[in-house]
Amino acid sequence: MTNNKIMKDLPAEMRPYEKFQHMGPEKLSDEELLAIILRSGTKGYSSLALARKILTLSHTAPGLLGLHHLSLAQLQEVRGIGEVKSIQIKCIGELSRRISKSACTKALSFEDPSAIADYYMEDMRHLEQETLFCMMLDTKNHFIGDVQISKGTVNASLVTPREIFLAALSYHAVYIILVHNHPSGNCSPSSEDLRVTRRIQAAGEIVGISLLDHIIIGDLTYFSLRQEGMMQME
């Protein structure tokens, strides 16, 4: 088996560094890319074997997505992965999130629910608890900030209009957009999602801050209540 072979025992065309040099990164597997980041293995295990082990650790989301769900302690349970390598691995996930978000920022349009969903997707689709953000916009629909309102089940008893509009007023916002995730990956709105939306929209009409949309983030998918005609608009 090649699992336990040290890297120098592998044919040149199977070594990640050499493969990268001759074929480019796009030809490498996830396992091979991670092996290059790890740089070295441990006694009896090549960096490829370690990478293979790490990519199967998460039962929630195997593969690269699983890196977001693994703690430093879980990574360090793998023989050959110490504090330094576990931190390097977690940094891969954070870099990918930031790269994705930076790319989405350039195309961000608050009139386009898909652009907003793309902006938050990498931040929210890996979260294991429901988390609600409130986006604040000025009179020209320019983004002026966002605030995490709640973490846990998003329901009408826990999400109060008071905390949302206190945040909005502190930013001098004229419009707000709610964004929250469904850890299940299914972005279909629940009855509680609809109840929260109605309460916030009604309260906004009183204080003069309009709720433009409520967007639910799933796993690489989203649901816009406004886009689907489920919000009463003026």
C-alpha positions, 0 to 999 in steps of 0.5 A, a space after each residue: 500500500 502507498 499509504 505508509 510509504 514515505 514521499 521519496 519512495 513514491 514515483 516522481 509523478 506521484 509526488 505532490 511537489 513534482 506534480 505541481 511543478 509539471 502540471 500546475 495546482 489545478 491537476 492536484 487532488 485535495 489530498 495532494 494540495 493539503 499534503 503540500 501544505 503539511 510539508 512533511 509526514 511522520 514516522 511511517 506516514 507520508 504527508 499524503 497519508 496524513 492529508 488523507 486521514 485529515 480529509 476523512 476526520 469530519 463526519 459532518 462534512 467529509 473532505 475540504 468542507 470538513 476542515 471548517 468543522 474540525 477543532 484544533 484538538 480534533 486535528 491534533 488527535 491525528 498522529 503527526 499533527 501537532 499544534 503548528 500543523 493544526 493551526 496551518 490547516 485551520 488557516 487554509 479554511 480561513 483563507 478560502 473564506 476570505 478569498 471568496 468573500 473578497 471576490 463577492 464584495 466587488 459584485 455586491 448589489 443590495 438590489 440582488 439577493 443572489 449577490 448578498 447570499 454570495 457575500 455571506 455564503 462562506 461565512 455562514 454555510 458552515 455554521 453549526 448554529 442558526 445565526 442572524 445578521 442584520 445588514 444596515 444600509 443608508 438612503 442610497 442603499 450603501 452598506 454601512 455595517 452589519 451586526 450579529 443579532 442572535 446565535 441559536 434558534 432564530 424565532 420570534 421569542 428570541 429575536 426582538 425588534 428592539 435589539 435590531 432597531 437599536 443597532 440600526 439606529 446606532 448606524 443611522 440606517 434607513 434600510 435593513 436586510 436580515 440574513 440567517 443560516 439553516 445548518 441543515 443546508 435546506 434554505 426553505 423558510 420555516 414558520 418561525 422565519 416568516 413570523 420573525 420577518 412579519 414582526 420586524 417588518 411591522 416594527 420597521 414601519 413604525 420607526 421608519 426603517 424599512 426591512 428590504 428582505 430576509 435571506 436564508 442561507 443554506 449549503 450553497 443555496 439561498 432563499 430570498 423572501 422578497 424575491 419569492 413574493 413572501 414579503 408585503 412591500 409598499 
